[in-house]
């Protein structure tokens, strides 16, 4: 993951793939924490994922961002 995408997650952007119903975002409660956890939502399920794991997530390259 690029530094720019990491900064966008930390700034509140939501990355998503609408076609596959997948989204990654950083909840507001995680901002400023020592090891923030993002949320990966896929087809109705939710799991916590570290910023490092986001970089390794194979589907991330097809995501687009939007700010809510």
C-alpha beads as a LAMMPS data file, in Angstrom:
LAMMPS data file: protein, C-alpha beads

68 atoms
67 bonds

1 atom types
1 bond types

-500.0 500.0 xlo xhi
-500.0 500.0 ylo yhi
-500.0 500.0 zlo zhi

Masses

1 110.0

Atoms # bond

1 1 1 0.000 0.000 0.000
2 1 1 1.308 3.421 -0.824
3 1 1 1.995 5.998 1.850
4 1 1 -0.724 8.141 0.276
5 1 1 -3.347 5.398 0.700
6 1 1 -2.268 4.844 4.304
7 1 1 -2.640 8.562 4.976
8 1 1 -6.080 8.551 3.346
9 1 1 -7.222 5.697 5.605
10 1 1 -5.922 7.621 8.618
11 1 1 -7.814 10.703 7.384
12 1 1 -11.140 8.882 7.219
13 1 1 -11.414 7.766 3.621
14 1 1 -13.272 4.550 2.851
15 1 1 -11.848 2.271 0.175
16 1 1 -14.301 -0.005 -1.553
17 1 1 -15.042 -2.367 -4.372
18 1 1 -18.759 -1.960 -5.008
19 1 1 -18.903 -4.819 -7.525
20 1 1 -17.648 -7.325 -4.930
21 1 1 -19.237 -5.630 -1.880
22 1 1 -15.893 -5.162 -0.067
23 1 1 -14.822 -2.127 1.955
24 1 1 -11.840 -1.137 4.110
25 1 1 -11.897 1.803 6.483
26 1 1 -10.428 3.017 9.752
27 1 1 -13.064 3.648 12.439
28 1 1 -12.844 6.999 14.190
29 1 1 -12.189 5.267 17.499
30 1 1 -8.911 3.879 16.083
31 1 1 -7.491 7.231 14.995
32 1 1 -4.529 8.144 17.164
33 1 1 -4.151 4.680 18.675
34 1 1 -0.724 3.071 18.777
35 1 1 -1.647 0.167 16.457
36 1 1 -4.826 1.191 14.637
37 1 1 -7.027 -1.548 13.217
38 1 1 -8.994 -1.078 10.027
39 1 1 -12.248 -2.853 9.320
40 1 1 -12.591 -5.117 6.292
41 1 1 -16.220 -5.688 5.331
42 1 1 -16.970 -8.427 2.817
43 1 1 -20.441 -9.549 1.808
44 1 1 -21.964 -8.895 5.215
45 1 1 -19.057 -10.082 7.384
46 1 1 -16.613 -7.868 9.255
47 1 1 -13.062 -8.408 10.479
48 1 1 -10.336 -6.260 12.010
49 1 1 -7.207 -5.878 9.913
50 1 1 -4.001 -3.950 10.646
51 1 1 -2.654 -1.293 8.310
52 1 1 0.160 -3.699 7.413
53 1 1 -2.367 -6.415 6.538
54 1 1 -4.249 -3.955 4.321
55 1 1 -1.072 -3.585 2.273
56 1 1 -0.926 -7.368 1.815
57 1 1 -4.638 -7.793 1.067
58 1 1 -4.835 -9.035 -2.505
59 1 1 -8.117 -7.272 -3.260
60 1 1 -6.927 -3.827 -2.205
61 1 1 -5.538 -2.928 -5.633
62 1 1 -9.027 -2.854 -7.177
63 1 1 -10.495 -0.613 -4.467
64 1 1 -11.451 3.006 -5.062
65 1 1 -11.760 5.579 -2.329
66 1 1 -14.546 7.861 -1.259
67 1 1 -14.859 10.131 1.723
68 1 1 -18.049 9.805 3.757

Bonds

1 1 1 2
2 1 2 3
3 1 3 4
4 1 4 5
5 1 5 6
6 1 6 7
7 1 7 8
8 1 8 9
9 1 9 10
10 1 10 11
11 1 11 12
12 1 12 13
13 1 13 14
14 1 14 15
15 1 15 16
16 1 16 17
17 1 17 18
18 1 18 19
19 1 19 20
20 1 20 21
21 1 21 22
22 1 22 23
23 1 23 24
24 1 24 25
25 1 25 26
26 1 26 27
27 1 27 28
28 1 28 29
29 1 29 30
30 1 30 31
31 1 31 32
32 1 32 33
33 1 33 34
34 1 34 35
35 1 35 36
36 1 36 37
37 1 37 38
38 1 38 39
39 1 39 40
40 1 40 41
41 1 41 42
42 1 42 43
43 1 43 44
44 1 44 45
45 1 45 46
46 1 46 47
47 1 47 48
48 1 48 49
49 1 49 50
50 1 50 51
51 1 51 52
52 1 52 53
53 1 53 54
54 1 54 55
55 1 55 56
56 1 56 57
57 1 57 58
58 1 58 59
59 1 59 60
60 1 60 61
61 1 61 62
62 1 62 63
63 1 63 64
64 1 64 65
65 1 65 66
66 1 66 67
67 1 67 68
